[in-house]
Each structure stands twice: as C-alpha cells, then as structure tokens.
Amino acid sequence: MSVGEETRTEQVEQKSLGTAAARNLATTAKSAPQMQEISSRWLLRMLPWTQVQGGTYRVNRRLSYTVGDGRVTFVKTGSEVRVIPAELAEIPVLRGYEDQEVLGELAARCVQREFAPGEILASFGSRNDQVFLLAHGRAEQITDGAYDDEAVTDILADGAYFGEACLTDPDAIWEQTVRAETTCTVLLLPRDAVQQVAERSDSLRGQLDRPTVPGQRTNQHGEKEIDLSAGHVGEPEIPGTYVDYEASPREYELSVAQTVLRIHTRVADLYNQPMNQTEQQLRLTVEALKERQEHELVNNREFGLLSNCDYGQRLQPHDGAPSPDDMDELLSRRRGSKLFLAHPKAIAAFGRECNKRGLVPESIDVDGNRIPTWRGVPIFPCNKIPVSDARTTSIICMRTGEKEQGVIGLHQAGIPEEIEPSLSARFMGISEQAIASYLVTAYYSAAILVPDALGVLENVQVSRWR
C-alpha cells in the first residue's frame, strides 16, 4: 500500500457519531414562516378609523359652487396632441356647457406649439388673445418682486390652462409672465377662433355672455356666503342668513379585499407541531391582505388619496427635487397637518436637499421607530406611493380626524367571524378533495372630509444627486 492510499484510509475512518446521523434524534429549532412583502404600513397605523354602519359613509358639506377638477385632459398620438372636447368645459367660462358638437369644433381649432426651456409663453402687459392649454411640461408664473427681482407665484404642469380671461374680455392683457421651465407642449385656442364659432352657435354665444357665477356670493373656497354684520353701532338692521348644504353629498361605500385560503385537511391534521399550519397560513394571508388594503387607500381611483386630492391642493416642486421650500408650501396650504407620507426614495431625495443647505431635520420616536420630521410634522415612509419610469413620485400631506375635518379611514367592526376590526376569516367547508376553505375578507375605505385636508406635492424627482 502506498503512502497516499494510507492517508486516504485514515481520513475515511470515523471515530464518533456524525452530525448528519445525530440530527435524526434531535429537535430542530425553526422560525415561523417569513415574508418579504410585509412593510411598516404607517398609513394603516396612523389613520384614525371611523365605524361605518350600513357600509356607507356620507360626507355632508356646505353648498359650494365650485365645479370641475380644474385640469384639462389630452390624447397623444405619436407627436400629435389633441384635447378631449368635453374637457374644455373645465375652463371656468365654459363650465356647464354641454354641446359636444361645438366643443369638438373648438378642440379642432386648437393649435399645437412647442416651447423650449426658458422661452416666454406670455409677457406681462401684452395683449391676451388666446387660451393656453398645457399638455406636457412645467412652466412658472412670474411677477415683479418687491425688491426689483422676480417672484414665482405658481408652477404650472400637465393639464393646466391659463389666459381664459380673453374669452370674455376683448381688452384683456397678461397680468403675469409665464415662462417655460422645461420643454412644454401647448395647445393654443385663439380668441378669434372662439368668436367665429360663437357667431354660428347661439348656445356658445349665450354661454360666453352670461356671468360666470350669476347672482351668487361665495367665499374664497367657493361656498355660499353667510351674511354677517360686524363693527356696527347703534341700531342698524342686522342681516339674516342661513347655511345651505350640498343637495347630493358624496357617499363612500366600503371597499373589499378578499381571497379564499385553501388548506388540505391532512396538512392541518398531521403537521401542526410545533406550529399550527392553519394559523400560519392565515397569518401570512392577512399580512398580504393588509398590504393590498394600504395600496388601495393610496392608489384606488374611487377613494384613494392620490386620485381624490383636490386639484387646488396639488403642488409642483419648484426645482424638481423635493426641497424644504416645497415642503413648507405644502404645509402652508392647510391647518393642523398631522403627517407626511412619502416613498422612501422621496424621503432620501428630501434628505439630500436638506444636506445641500446644511439642514438636519429633527426626528421623533413613534412606536419605537425614529421618524424624520419637517416643522414638527413626521414624514412616514410608504412604499405604496408609486415611482414612475421617469423617476418621479408624490409626497402626501394630510390633516386627520373627524373633529378636525380631516382624512379618516372607514371600516365596520363587529362583522361575523371577525379576527381583527373589519377583517374576518369565515370557514367555508371542506371539499370532496378534503380541502378546507376559509374566506378572508377586509372591508375599508377612506374619506376626505374637506378639500384642504389633503395636499399632494406631485412630480417629485428622486434621481437627482447633485
């Protein structure tokens, strides 16, 4: 036998019990099933939940004469952009106008133009003879500041319009300068074209001639004015008044997320130690259901926060990235803001902007977690807020609670076979294949009690690093 063969023989010889065999007699320590999808779900945790009997919540408000969403929608075919004719009724002077044939003719008379960054769309003091419909891009409204400098009064983005005063005032002039901040695609609706159509359409001519709000006195929020008297002396006649309500208030019906959990009875019977298979299956299913619930509260078109934010409460960042100035502007639009919600990438982008200015936002402890704040308002991460392919996202700011006329969550606790408030797991029986089924259901919705309870900073860039 050679030296090499002797060495191999010594390596093969075993002098004690090996670990592989020993494990057959040992109890293995194991974790509960893990799940990467679970997130912090701060929205579900911080939103105050209101009990909804009957599955419907009605939001009663003062009568308001404000109509429309304030934005115009376009259709893009290749490089050609067209305005949807019915969307022209978003322009205040055309609100309530329903002649689709006339609106279609007005849409056909719009002229498409492209403006380069820095190019002037409208100059202060010049004659206003056309309406601008901003299909894509960002523009800023500029006026003279108090100290011989420029003051940016507003940021305009996709769907905005301006210059509508020319439709009712032939002598209208531009009261502000509008400058393209990015490449802008604009549809121009000339006043002359509108007048030519009005000459052939009695309904359009009557629409343009009537006052925008005939005989209606409103406050700055569009609500019917309450007549009051203050500062008087003697015995003047005190005005009488009443508070009118919306005749058709909005109603929120509880939405639902459901799934059928299936478990083979053999698994449930034989493999329940040390962990109950049914409980673990149900636990992970509930976690996924809650993730979907938060996603719907943010993104659902019927009741989601992003879709239902009032267009007057939507802001555009002044320089793309979310700066402290933008966050201040978002806060200034409402009283008693309770929280921000932002995608983690947006929070990181805001942190970079603070670093550039040498600012260090404070943080607070919330349930054992260190949460950054701005002006004392916590900024909670929410990965359900989408980030677009262009690396833009949104930041939500809200006031919460019924007493504060804020944003509230809606649910109905006390449903049959409830395992958590408004969440149930109902046994559906066992099939002929010996599979037990459980219907797992969550009922929920959200309501914005008044428009200024919720604000959104849109088109926030999260990929700028300098």
Helices and strands as residue ranges (DSSP letters): H 3-12, H 19-22, G 23-25, H 42-46, E 49-51, G 53-55, E 56-59, E 74-77, E 80-83, G 85-90, G 92-94, H 100-108, E 111-115, E 120-122, E 130-136, E 139-144, E 150-156, E 161-162, G 164-167, E 177-180, E 184-190, H 191-200, H 202-209, E 250-253, E 255-264, H 265-270, H 277-299, H 305-308, G 311-313, E 314-315, H 324-332, E 339-342, H 344-356, E 363-366, E 369-374, E 377-381, E 392-398, E 407-411, E 418-420, E 423-430, E 435-448, G 451-453, E 454-461
